[in-house]
Amino acid sequence: MTARKFTRALLASAAIALGAGAAWAQDYSFKLHHFLGAQTPSHTEMLVPWAAAVEEASGGRVEIEIFPAMTLGGRPPELINQVRDGVVDMVWTVNGYTPGLFPRSEVMELPFVYRNDPGAANLALHQMFESDLKDDYKGVEVMFLHVHSGNGIVMRDTAVHSPDDLKGKKMRIPTRTGAWTLEALGAVPVAMPVPDLPQALSKGVVDGALIPFEIIPSLKLQNQTEDLIELADRTRLGTIVFQLSMNKARWDSLPADIQQAFRDASGPEWLSELGHVWRATEDLGVDIATSAGSTHVMLTEDETEAFRTVLEPVVDRWVEEVGAKGIDGAALVDKARRLISENGSM
């Protein structure tokens, strides 16, 4: 099945779930909690189709109710403990909201390890999970890991063409690796979940942010930012790793055929398709921002090389930091870069 056919199948599954749900006798009900709104692409283009695909693969025995925007309570950084403690069945969350808790997976967040291909990075994460990353995920059963299109630069009123243009600027980022990137560029990192960004921009708490452009419309950032910047060939300043995970005890209680329904909906074909989803929504975000008057800049190769030179020590810093925990960071960097390259050429 091609990626596009897979998308159509997901949409068909969603329609079946809506039309025939009342006739199905669900044996297994799950609550999925996450931090973004019900109108965001993450909800409508990823979580809803994925849940529908699981329900269909289970033959109607599974029902997944999705609770967006922290409607079950708490703050985004609390999601991982909510699922580990069994407060909810499943969560979709940003690994970096709990700094240092998922150190191995941070390899995909590093600048110039991840460049510009979310589908290739998703597949690399999948291929590395059992052999290299699994120890990060105690207490949960990971359905899938993925990245977004990468950290572009959005600024209230500052054009950025070199690292010097970011010196002294207060910049939002949710992850510690992103904070290291900003520090290397001379900026001041400000950690916050992305739903807090609009208010932070409007009040001048931050001058800009490292975010994917797809989030601009749902947060209405086109009204508060004048400049969108990415590096040559759409290269980004790293990315963010997300997880969709289930409480481990709940997973272990499920029969093999129900577990397989979740696996069938979460495999490589889905992860590749997510890359297309993120890219499409990214383009939409750029279009909406530029239509509202923002300037979209793609840096030249020479300008990009200046960023690469400044940011290579961030990779070295991470390798040293995780090495103190007994993790071979250099090997993870090499493997991640190789797998991204291989998957990107497929």
Disulfide bonds with the S-S distance in Angstrom:
none
